[in-house]
Amino acid sequence: MLQDALGRRFYYLRLSITDVCNFRCEYCLPDGYQGRPEDAFLSLPEIQQTLTAFAALGTEKVRLTGGEPSLRRDLPQIIEMAASTPGIRQVALTTNGYKLPKNVDRWQQAGLTQLNVSIDSLDRQQFHDITGHDRLDEVLAGVERAVALGINTKVNALLMRGLDDQLPSFLDWLKHTPVTLRFIEVMQTGDQQVFFRQHHRSGQGLKDELLDHGWQPVLRARDAGPAEEFWHPDYAGRIGLIMPYSPDFCDSCNRLRVSSTGRLHLCLFTEQGLDLRPWMQADVDPQQLQQRLVALVQHKAPSHLLHQGDSGATSNLSIIGG
């Protein structure tokens, strides 16, 4: 079992397979993607070696992230590879939804069990302003298809000043749509410090409002993500809150991250990443990668330092998938 010096156990791996993204979200890549060539990203054998090692150390859930993971043509193969790895019970994908309607059936057949889709607004013009794409209708159609296929579907939306009028439309949508809508506080990154200061809004006020209106907490599973989730008897969907600036946010951390270039990130907002790639090669004994992981995880810090204005080496969220 992967366990750090504080006794936190890690059942959940977030594996980035590319840092390329085709959206230009104002809070992440407002000028579009400007990065490394495609051949720098993990190969299929390297991904398999990584999945095998983490699963042998107790990982039960793998989330494939980017950038935008659907930009890799071999994504169905990667999903199938994760789903067929002994010990992995859940295979999740985070996507901007651009390719969702045409591909979600294929992904589900490959073994996808959970889907997270980024939708920051249900207003078509506002969606376009945020992402640089007029694709809201297609993304919503993809979400509807995913739900019909029985995929556990969540929608991610940034909680930020300037979008305060969005809650009523999202609540109307959740009345009849069985997804979990997760509001995520804007997080400071190296490239977006001004945006953070202008738009950050604490989720505590929304949490209090939900509790005052009859929403009730959901018990958190051990391989669940960081969201506090709430349900209401009058709604088909749920609401989640991700509040990284709350004082106890890191206490229940259960996840590790591997970048698309093979670096282990013990926290989203700390070091440059710890190189694993030499141990990912097919001619290396898989136990060597396991031993390196066990040793490195002992250096995981008790908490990030976001509350001190320190976002570590994270320049933008596309480089590791949030």
VEXZALO-177786 format. One record per residue (C-alpha): x, y, z; residue number from 1; residue in three letters. Coordinates in Angstrom, 3 decimals, padded with zeros to 6 digits. Layout:
BEGIN
       east      north         up   seq   type
          X          Y          Z   NUM    ALA
...
# end
This chain:
BEGIN
       east      north         up   seq   type
    000.000    000.000    000.000     1    MET
    001.253    003.482   -000.875     2    LEU
    001.266    005.400    002.400     3    GLN
    003.062    008.583    003.361     4    ASP
    004.769    009.542    006.609     5    ALA
    001.494    010.980    007.952     6    LEU
   -000.399    007.722    007.382     7    GLY
   -002.373    008.959    004.362     8    ARG
   -003.094    006.127    001.918     9    ARG
   -003.289    006.627   -001.826    10    PHE
   -005.991    004.706   -003.659    11    TYR
   -006.347    007.177   -006.519    12    TYR
   -003.989    007.991   -009.411    13    LEU
   -004.474    010.957   -011.728    14    ARG
   -002.515    010.086   -014.865    15    LEU
   -001.997    012.822   -017.455    16    SER
   -001.549    011.462   -020.983    17    ILE
   -001.013    014.799   -022.754    18    THR
   -000.738    018.444   -021.819    19    ASP
   -002.123    019.621   -025.178    20    VAL
   -005.526    021.320   -024.996    21    CYS
   -007.651    022.731   -027.813    22    ASN
   -009.634    025.135   -025.602    23    PHE
   -008.486    028.603   -024.614    24    ARG
   -010.113    028.928   -021.202    25    CYS
   -009.437    032.326   -019.698    26    GLU
   -008.378    030.868   -016.341    27    TYR
   -005.932    028.311   -017.777    28    CYS
   -004.696    028.842   -021.371    29    LEU
   -006.092    032.182   -022.551    30    PRO
   -003.492    032.324   -025.345    31    ASP
   -003.961    028.695   -026.360    32    GLY
   -001.614    025.744   -025.955    33    TYR
    002.097    026.401   -026.486    34    GLN
    004.006    023.327   -025.459    35    GLY
    006.119    020.314   -026.237    36    ARG
    005.941    017.956   -029.233    37    PRO
    003.648    014.957   -029.066    38    GLU
    006.472    012.409   -028.944    39    ASP
    007.453    013.686   -025.484    40    ALA
    004.350    012.140   -023.920    41    PHE
    004.150    008.722   -022.301    42    LEU
    003.971    005.759   -024.669    43    SER
    001.513    002.883   -024.277    44    LEU
    004.158    000.548   -022.757    45    PRO
    005.173    003.263   -020.271    46    GLU
    001.540    003.805   -019.329    47    ILE
    001.040    000.069   -018.817    48    GLN
    004.121   -000.166   -016.600    49    GLN
    002.838    002.767   -014.529    50    THR
   -000.666    001.347   -014.129    51    LEU
    000.697   -002.060   -013.124    52    THR
    002.986   -000.588   -010.467    53    ALA
    000.346    001.649   -008.905    54    PHE
   -002.262   -001.130   -008.894    55    ALA
    000.185   -003.469   -007.157    56    ALA
    000.515   -000.819   -004.433    57    LEU
   -003.206   -000.510   -003.750    58    GLY
   -004.426    001.984   -006.351    59    THR
   -008.072    001.241   -007.143    60    GLU
   -009.054    004.250   -009.254    61    LYS
   -007.311    005.827   -012.239    62    VAL
   -008.341    009.138   -013.762    63    ARG
   -006.995    009.938   -017.222    64    LEU
   -006.414    013.651   -017.617    65    THR
   -004.615    016.167   -019.804    66    GLY
   -004.547    018.798   -021.157    67    GLY
   -007.365    017.302   -023.159    68    GLU
   -006.948    013.490   -023.185    69    PRO
   -009.329    012.939   -026.104    70    SER
   -006.735    014.550   -028.385    71    LEU
   -004.748    011.307   -028.142    72    ARG
   -005.942    008.959   -030.885    73    ARG
   -005.063    005.951   -028.731    74    ASP
   -007.303    007.023   -025.829    75    LEU
   -009.633    003.984   -026.221    76    PRO
   -006.598    001.696   -025.948    77    GLN
   -005.438    003.513   -022.808    78    ILE
   -008.894    003.215   -021.230    79    ILE
   -008.984   -000.497   -022.032    80    GLU
   -005.472   -000.922   -020.661    81    MET
   -006.455    000.715   -017.366    82    ALA
   -009.722   -001.219   -017.089    83    ALA
   -007.955   -004.553   -017.624    84    SER
   -005.196   -003.906   -015.061    85    THR
   -005.781   -006.181   -012.038    86    PRO
   -006.772   -004.155   -008.993    87    GLY
   -008.161   -001.152   -010.877    88    ILE
   -011.901   -000.928   -010.145    89    ARG
   -012.706    002.478   -011.646    90    GLN
   -011.469    004.198   -014.784    91    VAL
   -012.359    007.873   -015.000    92    ALA
   -011.758    010.543   -017.620    93    LEU
   -011.675    014.326   -017.361    94    THR
   -012.491    016.118   -020.613    95    THR
   -013.652    019.438   -022.002    96    ASN
   -016.319    017.487   -023.904    97    GLY
   -015.238    018.613   -027.371    98    TYR
   -015.184    015.048   -028.722    99    LYS
   -017.663    013.579   -026.265   100    LEU
   -020.774    012.989   -028.451   101    PRO
   -018.857    011.057   -031.125   102    LYS
   -016.670    009.017   -028.794   103    ASN
   -018.400    008.345   -025.476   104    VAL
   -019.934    005.045   -026.661   105    ASP
   -016.517    003.790   -027.677   106    ARG
   -014.970    004.896   -024.402   107    TRP
   -017.691    003.161   -022.411   108    GLN
   -017.142   -000.056   -024.374   109    GLN
   -013.412    000.183   -023.608   110    ALA
   -014.158    000.232   -019.865   111    GLY
   -014.800    003.845   -018.842   112    LEU
   -016.844    003.985   -015.620   113    THR
   -016.709    007.664   -014.641   114    GLN
   -016.650    010.911   -016.596   115    LEU
   -015.915    014.503   -015.580   116    ASN
   -016.820    017.223   -018.077   117    VAL
   -015.899    020.895   -017.728   118    SER
   -018.886    023.223   -018.245   119    ILE
   -018.430    026.618   -016.634   120    ASP
   -021.689    028.087   -017.922   121    SER
   -025.017    026.912   -019.342   122    LEU
   -025.281    030.176   -021.258   123    ASP
   -024.076    029.623   -024.810   124    ARG
   -022.435    033.017   -025.252   125    GLN
   -020.786    032.891   -021.858   126    GLN
   -019.489    029.390   -022.571   127    PHE
   -017.965    030.699   -025.787   128    HIS
   -016.419    033.683   -024.017   129    ASP
   -014.777    031.442   -021.418   130    ILE
   -013.527    028.622   -023.673   131    THR
   -013.129    030.237   -027.081   132    GLY
   -015.499    027.633   -028.596   133    HIS
   -019.201    027.653   -029.442   134    ASP
   -019.696    023.996   -028.465   135    ARG
   -022.078    024.068   -025.511   136    LEU
   -024.892    022.215   -027.291   137    ASP
   -022.570    019.408   -028.386   138    GLU
   -021.013    019.098   -024.931   139    VAL
   -024.435    018.895   -023.258   140    LEU
   -025.505    016.264   -025.806   141    ALA
   -022.419    014.265   -024.890   142    GLY
   -023.246    014.499   -021.187   143    VAL
   -026.790    013.301   -021.896   144    GLU
   -025.445    010.327   -023.849   145    ARG
   -022.974    009.439   -021.084   146    ALA
   -025.782    009.415   -018.522   147    VAL
   -027.883    007.213   -020.814   148    ALA
   -024.986    004.755   -021.038   149    LEU
   -024.875    004.493   -017.249   150    GLY
   -021.532    006.272   -016.832   151    ILE
   -021.172    008.019   -013.473   152    ASN
   -021.027    011.593   -014.778   153    THR
   -019.836    014.768   -013.073   154    LYS
   -019.707    018.314   -014.391   155    VAL
   -016.987    020.699   -013.268   156    ASN
   -017.639    024.445   -013.073   157    ALA
   -015.417    027.152   -011.665   158    LEU
   -016.825    029.076   -008.736   159    LEU
   -015.752    032.619   -009.424   160    MET
   -016.791    036.204   -009.241   161    ARG
   -018.482    037.289   -012.429   162    GLY
   -020.434    034.040   -012.760   163    LEU
   -022.553    034.458   -009.627   164    ASP
   -025.768    034.498   -011.702   165    ASP
   -025.120    030.975   -012.967   166    GLN
   -026.376    029.081   -009.897   167    LEU
   -030.143    029.362   -010.676   168    PRO
   -029.709    027.945   -014.192   169    SER
   -027.508    025.120   -012.908   170    PHE
   -030.059    024.299   -010.185   171    LEU
   -032.871    024.165   -012.756   172    ASP
   -030.746    021.795   -014.832   173    TRP
   -030.026    019.552   -011.833   174    LEU
   -033.734    019.164   -011.118   175    LYS
   -033.952    016.577   -013.891   176    HIS
   -030.324    015.758   -014.760   177    THR
   -028.704    012.975   -012.665   178    PRO
   -025.141    014.291   -012.605   179    VAL
   -022.964    015.740   -009.860   180    THR
   -022.211    019.404   -010.469   181    LEU
   -018.931    020.288   -008.767   182    ARG
   -018.078    023.914   -008.126   183    PHE
   -014.308    024.401   -007.897   184    ILE
   -012.704    027.421   -006.301   185    GLU
   -010.358    029.330   -008.585   186    VAL
   -006.809    028.302   -007.680   187    MET
   -003.735    030.456   -008.019   188    GLN
   -001.178    029.326   -010.618   189    THR
    002.029    030.923   -011.806   190    GLY
    000.511    032.224   -015.050   191    ASP
   -002.816    033.420   -013.634   192    GLN
   -002.114    035.377   -010.460   193    GLN
   -004.011    038.480   -011.593   194    VAL
   -007.007    036.378   -012.687   195    PHE
   -006.983    034.675   -009.288   196    PHE
   -007.051    037.956   -007.390   197    ARG
   -009.901    039.240   -009.549   198    GLN
   -012.083    036.137   -009.562   199    HIS
   -011.426    033.929   -006.526   200    HIS
   -014.513    033.276   -004.449   201    ARG
   -014.680    031.047   -001.380   202    SER
   -017.019    028.075   -001.524   203    GLY
   -017.936    028.321    002.159   204    GLN
   -020.757    030.791    001.477   205    GLY
   -022.285    028.467   -001.107   206    LEU
   -021.930    025.513    001.262   207    LYS
   -023.815    027.415    003.969   208    ASP
   -026.503    028.355    001.453   209    GLU
   -026.944    024.740    000.342   210    LEU
   -027.270    023.491    003.923   211    LEU
   -029.802    026.239    004.694   212    ASP
   -031.926    025.059    001.740   213    HIS
   -032.100    021.396    002.681   214    GLY
   -029.065    019.938    000.904   215    TRP
   -027.464    017.118    002.895   216    GLN
   -023.853    015.838    002.925   217    PRO
   -022.940    012.630    001.089   218    VAL
   -020.611    010.123    002.762   219    LEU
   -017.226    010.253    001.030   220    ARG
   -015.829    007.021   -000.465   221    ALA
   -012.174    006.210    000.257   222    ARG
   -011.194    006.514   -003.438   223    ASP
   -013.308    009.620   -004.017   224    ALA
   -011.886    012.919   -005.170   225    GLY
   -011.594    016.013   -002.975   226    PRO
   -015.153    017.292   -003.363   227    ALA
   -017.635    017.619   -000.520   228    GLU
   -020.892    016.416   -002.087   229    GLU
   -024.505    017.193   -001.196   230    PHE
   -027.869    015.757   -002.230   231    TRP
   -031.452    017.019   -002.054   232    HIS
   -034.657    014.954   -002.305   233    PRO
   -036.115    017.354   -004.886   234    ASP
   -033.181    017.113   -007.301   235    TYR
   -032.037    014.337   -009.629   236    ALA
   -028.480    015.658   -009.492   237    GLY
   -026.025    016.433   -006.709   238    ARG
   -023.741    019.371   -005.946   239    ILE
   -020.089    019.111   -004.983   240    GLY
   -017.686    021.729   -003.676   241    LEU
   -013.911    021.642   -004.075   242    ILE
   -012.405    024.175   -001.670   243    MET
   -008.602    023.877   -001.632   244    PRO
   -008.264    026.952    000.582   245    TYR
   -010.132    025.369    003.494   246    SER
   -007.756    024.673    006.422   247    PRO
   -008.235    020.888    006.516   248    ASP
   -008.325    020.280    002.735   249    PHE
   -005.146    018.186    002.611   250    CYS
   -005.885    016.016    005.644   251    ASP
   -007.817    013.422    003.637   252    SER
   -005.651    013.483    000.510   253    CYS
   -005.796    010.083   -001.187   254    ASN
   -004.403    010.830   -004.663   255    ARG
   -001.120    011.105   -006.503   256    LEU
   -000.398    012.531   -009.938   257    ARG
    001.839    011.438   -012.785   258    VAL
    002.453    013.918   -015.590   259    SER
    002.341    013.197   -019.309   260    SER
    006.153    013.172   -019.322   261    THR
    006.509    010.675   -016.480   262    GLY
    007.017    012.857   -013.419   263    ARG
    005.424    012.052   -010.069   264    LEU
    003.727    015.039   -008.434   265    HIS
    003.107    014.446   -004.749   266    LEU
    000.911    017.549   -004.736   267    CYS
   -000.597    019.709   -007.462   268    LEU
    001.065    022.784   -005.962   269    PHE
    004.553    021.788   -004.895   270    THR
    007.680    020.587   -006.673   271    GLU
    008.638    020.375   -010.349   272    GLN
    007.886    016.670   -010.285   273    GLY
    010.034    013.624   -009.503   274    LEU
    011.272    011.673   -012.499   275    ASP
    009.845    008.159   -012.892   276    LEU
    010.437    007.625   -016.579   277    ARG
    013.621    005.524   -016.366   278    PRO
    011.667    003.023   -014.232   279    TRP
    008.703    002.947   -016.654   280    MET
    010.578    001.130   -019.403   281    GLN
    009.476   -002.361   -020.425   282    ALA
    012.928   -003.864   -019.777   283    ASP
    012.962   -002.665   -016.159   284    VAL
    011.696   -004.961   -013.402   285    ASP
    008.254   -003.551   -012.382   286    PRO
    009.191   -003.937   -008.720   287    GLN
    011.857   -001.257   -009.153   288    GLN
    009.171    001.289   -010.049   289    LEU
    007.107    000.146   -007.066   290    GLN
    010.083    000.566   -004.739   291    GLN
    010.764    004.059   -006.078   292    ARG
    007.134    005.067   -005.558   293    LEU
    007.142    003.785   -001.976   294    VAL
    010.304    005.765   -001.252   295    ALA
    009.214    009.014   -002.932   296    LEU
    005.779    009.175   -001.341   297    VAL
    007.434    009.499    002.077   298    GLN
    008.411    013.043    001.062   299    HIS
    004.835    014.238    000.555   300    LYS
    004.310    017.460    002.509   301    ALA
    001.495    017.776    005.064   302    PRO
   -000.213    020.492    002.988   303    SER
    000.095    022.739   -000.030   304    HIS
    000.913    026.399    000.585   305    LEU
   -001.819    028.008   -001.513   306    LEU
   -003.103    029.890    001.508   307    HIS
    000.313    031.591    001.651   308    GLN
    000.169    032.547   -002.026   309    GLY
    002.622    029.806   -003.060   310    ASP
    001.415    027.748   -006.037   311    SER
    004.675    025.833   -006.394   312    GLY
    005.765    024.870   -009.904   313    ALA
    002.266    024.823   -011.412   314    THR
    002.200    027.481   -014.117   315    SER
   -001.208    026.395   -015.448   316    ASN
   -003.540    023.485   -014.811   317    LEU
   -003.231    021.941   -018.289   318    SER
    000.260    020.689   -017.505   319    ILE
   -001.030    018.140   -014.980   320    ILE
   -004.810    018.135   -015.329   321    GLY
   -005.834    019.732   -012.051   322    GLY
# end
